[in-house]
């Protein structure tokens, strides 16, 4: 059995981001950063890789309670399909015992 895991998703932090986003319409950047337990720059780096692949989209919205805009991240349809494919491949791999 040939196993080809999506290298874009496979990195642990990007896998965690995709898993978080797969159960939400969108998450705010700070929530993702905090859940990962990383700095802004590390979270941004991983989100950029996912964005460059077309797996996520970012929407910037003004926050009336703050001077800073908030960035909302969501999986695109391509990102949802890639994540489903990744998890299906992983399940097949685990079921095969390899």
Secondary structure by P-SEA (a helix, b strand, c coil): cccccccccccaaaaaaaaaacccccccaaaaaaaacccaaaaaaaaaaaaaaccbbbbbbbcccccbbbbbbbbcaaaaaaaaaaaaaaaaaaaacc
